[in-house]
């Protein structure tokens, strides 16, 4: 099966997302191989806060460093066209992946893919849903 890399990201989030374990973020972007979701991908959590203009677009932002993480997806549930993946991340220099309190949900619509990110509470219930949109590769 050929490789089909995709990148999905959130819009700017107000308020930000604070994970019980791991970094906090206002925006998140996930990049993986749609043909092989279990293959290594990447996750970018942006902790910067921004002012918003009258259209809701970010203007002036803080300048905290954005550290890319290596990401691994593991299928945990499948129902029809819905797939739920556990998200594990590690820093590029780290040996071990750590489970994140996040779940990526993909929904296949013909050739289109709808994605949402679930933020999980410690008891694995859904605490928040973040809609992700497709970003073209640059």
Secondary structure, DSSP 8 states (H G I E B T S, - for coil): ----EEEEE----SS-EE-SSS-EESEEEEEEEGGGTTS-EEEEEE---EEE-TTS-EEEE------EEEEEEEEEEEETTEEEEEEEEEETT-SS-EEEEEEEEEEEETTEEEEEEEEE-TTS-EEEEEEEEE----
